[in-house]
Structure formats: C-alpha cells, structure tokens
C-alpha cells in the first residue's frame, strides 16, 4: 500500500521530531544545492534547530556577501514601501483638506441663496448681507460698463452707416449727371442746328388772312343786308 499523506503539524514525540528534522534538513540543503547548480542562482540557507544549533548552506559566494546583498535589497524595498505609505498618507490628507474646503464653499453658496440660515447668528447674517451688497454693487458696475460699451459700439456703427449713405448718394448723383449729359449729347447729334437759308416753313390756311377777290355771293344776315362771301384758296396754293 502507498504511503499516506503526512499531516503538517508539530510532532509531539521528541525522538520522532529529531529524526524528521535531520531528514528534512538534509533534503532542504540538497534542494538548495541543486537549484544553485541548475539555475545558476545564489542561494543561502540558514537553519536553527530547536536547541539553537546552526545549520547553513551557501553557494560559491560567501554567506556574508549574500546577506549584505539581501540587506541592500531589503532596505530598498522598505524605502519604497515607506515612500508609498507616506505618499498615501499625504494623498489622504490632501483629500480630506479638499473635501472640507468644498463642503465649506457649498455651505456658503447655500447661505447666499438664502437657504439653511437657521444656525447663523445676527453677526453672521449681517456679514452675509454686507457680502451680498458688495456683490450687487460689482454686478451693477459691470452691467453699466457693458451698456456703455454697447452704446459706443452702436454709435460707431451708426456713424459708419451714415458715411456709407453719403458716399452712395454722391455716387448716385454723379451717375445721374453722367446719364443726363450723355442724353443731351445724343439729342444734339440727332437734331442738327437749323439755318435760315435751308429752313422750310409750312403755312396753314388758318394762319393766313382771308382774301376777298371780286366775286361776291349774296347772303342774308340777321338784318337783311348782303355781305360778300369769303373765297378760300386751296392749301397747296399757299405753300412757297
């Protein structure tokens, strides 16, 4: 039958405990030697028996060198851990400080909004009122400044628009004047100047006086008298 699993607990029998210690110690030192050879590692093993007897094993380097190296690495690790703990402590302190500051600001903001005023004394309320008055003065001053700036900007824009309007009116007048002059020149070229030697005058019959030439035609007027009738010439006879 196979050997059962050994329960890890203190061996009460003194002789058995001593035998087990000797066997396990030898196996431990053997395993340390094997790992140092197989893996090219620096190994140091220190064992004290229950009676205080020392058993040790180290690789080719001496035990003192390995212990010194261990001390350096152990000190560096302790320093890093200590620095981490210090940094963690500082972060916790900063966190608590910022948290308290934020809570104070939020509380002050609620007071400014007129909320949670029950725990304030008369002096605190007066200070809060003075703070609100000062804030209101700054706000009104800023509002007045912004209004003045806006008015100045609008006045400047109005002046620019007026100047543009005047310039456009001037350009419009110049264009109208140019169009008028061009129309006058075209009319002058289309209608040449008339000369008396080449003018043709048309005289209508109504513009000439009536001619009475020897022939009369009796006619009755209202009084029974006879009056000579007017003889009119044709239009073509009146032209020169």
C-alpha angles and dihedrals in degrees: 000000000000123000115263126237113275113236112232106235137110114293107234096198108086096209094047090047092053092048092048090049092053093048095045092045092054091047091049094051090046091052090048090053092048095051091047091053099039097043101028090237132153107243131182124180125187121185129178120193122223087263092055098255114151124230119177143169131191135170125248091298113077124261092246093059092049091048091049090051090049091051092052093050092043092050091049092050091048090051092051092047091047091049090049091050091048091048090048090050091049091049091051090050092049091047093053091046093051091044091054091047092051092049090051092050092048091049091050090049091053089051091052089052089054095252131131095011094146096098096048123106126222091263092051091050091049091051089049091051091049090050091051091049092052091048091050091051091052091048093050091047090052091047092052091049092051091049092051091049091050092049092048090050092050092048091051091050091048091053092050091050091050091051090049090049092052091048091050091049090051092050091048092052091049091051092049091049091050091049091049093050091047091051091049092051092050092050092049092052093047096050112047120207113272121235125205093233094058100034118118116212121201115203119195124211093246092057092057125077119255115263121215110199117184098282117101131187118202118236136172121238127188093277095048095251122136120237128191114252121234120251114212125202122224118262095248091058091057095060122095 
